[in-house]
Amino acid sequence: MSATSKIFKGEESKPTELTLQVAQALYDLEQNSPDLKKDLRPIQITSAREFPVEGNKKALVVFVPVPAHKQTQKVQQRLVRELEKKFSDRQVVFIAKRTVLPEPTRKNRPKQPRPYSRTVAHVQKKMLTDLVYPTDIVGKRLRVKVDGTKLMKVFLDQKDSTSMEYKLDTFSAVYKQLAGKDVTFEFRPSGLC
């Protein structure tokens, strides 16, 4: 078994150098920590990408297959800590790799209707919850300015503010790159939205 066994063989033919580095780090972590070995064995990644964040920081986004996403979330906090030690100049985020199916057109009528889980709105909503995991989203507000630009405010649960405060810029930058929408993140107590 090698580090390439940690890469899910999907539509990508050849993994990037960054994907191989993350797969190697996960494989090393699986081999060197006996308490995590059982939990890390089924975890695979589809790819890894790097995004710039304000202040010359970088975000490392690790994409996992949707079936393995629940298993990844069980050990995600520990994985993020260990990968941030390994890649010390980057902040690590895990997101499930979901597929958006195009809307049916007049010429393209599939035999089955498109499931809601494959629409753009649902995929972006799930991407937002994956991005801020393990904290909860307690509210959202969409603000439309006079010039027509939209800004979404996402309110996170106050109980996780001490552990997640340093990642708010990372969340905004990654969501802007992946979904193309401006989002700001704030902490609010659960009942005040």
N, C-alpha and C positions, 0 to 999 in steps of 0.2 A: 504494500500500500504506500502511496506517495501523496505529495501535496496536490497533485492534479486530480486525485479522487475527491477532493473537496469542491471541485468546480462542476456544476451541473451542466451536462451536455445539452445545450439548447440550440437556438438558431445561430448563435455565434460559432464560427468555425474555429477561430484561433483566439485564445484569451490574451488580453493585454498584459504588459509587464506588471502593472499595478495589481491586476486581478491575481496574477501568479504570486505576488508578494503577500497579499492578504490570505490567499489559500495556504501558503507556506506557514504564515503566522498562526492560522487556525489549526493546521496540522501539528505544528510544534506544541501549541497549547494543549491539544488533545493528548499528545504523547507524554508531556512533562507534568501534567497535573492529574493525579489519579482520581480526585474528587469530581472533576469535570469530564472525565473520559467517557462515561456512559451518556451524558447529556450532549456532548459534542460529536459523538460518532455519527448520528443521522443528519447533522447539519451540513448543508452544501450552500455555495454561493453561485449566482449566475454571472455577476460581474462586479467590478468596483470602479468608481469614478471619483475624480477629484474636482472640487469646485472652489473658486476663490471666495473669501469672506472679507468683510471690511477689516482694515488694520493689518494687512499683509498676513492674515491667517488663511488656513485652508481647511476645507471640510472633506472628509473621506466618506463617501456614500457607498455602502455595501448592499447590493441587491441580492435578495434570497428568493428562491422559488416560493410561490404562494402555499403549496402544501406543507413546506417545511417552516413556514413563518411562525406558527404557534409554538413549535419546538424551540425555535430561536429565541422567542420572547421569554421563555422560561429562564434562560441564562443570559439574556441580553445585557443586563446591567454589568455583570462580571465580564462579559466579552468586550463591551465598550471600554471598560477600565483597562483591561489587558492590552487591547489594540491601541489605545491612546498612549500607553507606556511604550509600546513597540514603535508606533509612528508618532513620535513626541511632538512634531510640528503640526499635527492635524487633529481635528475633532471628528470622532467617528459617529456615524448614524446608520442604522439598519432600516431598509425599506423593502417591502415585498414587491417583486417584479410582476406587475399586473398588465394585462393587455386590453387595449381599447379597440373595440370593433367599430368599423365605420357605420354610419347610418345607412339604412337601406335606401336605395335610390330607385328611380323608375326602371332603369336598365338592370340593376342589380337587386333582385328580389330573392333572398335566401328562403329555403323551405321552412326554417325555424325562425321565430322572432328573436331579435337580439336581446340577451338577458340584461337586466338592469345592472348587474355587476360588471358589465363590459362597457358601460357608457362613460363618457368623459367626466361627468359630474360625480359619479360614484367612485371612479378611480382616483380623482383628485381629492375627494373627501377621505378615502381610505389612506391615501398617501400622507395627508395631513395628520391623521391619527397615528400612523406608523412613525412619522417624523418625530413627534413629541413623546412617544412611549418612553418611560412608564408613567408619565403624568397624564392627567385627564384634561380634556377640553371641557370647560364649564360654560362657555358661551362664545358666540361669534357675532360680529357686527360688520355690515358692509356699508361703507361710506362712499357716496358718489359725490365728487367735487363738481363745482360749477363748470369746469372745462371738460367734464365727461370722464375723467380718470377715476378709477375705482381703487379703493384701499380697504382691505379686509383686516379687521382687528380680531385676533383670536385670544381669548382669555383662558389661561391655564390655571389649574388648581394651586392655591396658595401654599399648600402643605409641602410641595416639592420645590419651592422657590430657592431654597439654599443650595440644593444639589443641581438645579438646572439653569440658574441665572446666567452663567457664563456662556450658555449655548443659544441664547435667544437670537443673536445676530446670525449664527450658523443656520438655525431653522429658517429664518427669513431668506437668506441667500440661496439655500438649497431649494426651497419651494419656488422661489422666483425663477431659478434655472430650469427646474423640472416642469412646473405648471405654467410659467409665464405670468403669474399674478403677484401683485405686491401685497405682502402680508406683514403685519407687525404683531408681536406676541407680548402679552402682559400677564401678570399674575393677579388673580382676584380670588377672594374667598368663595367657596362653593355656592353660597346662597345669594350672592350679590351680582347678578347679571341681568 
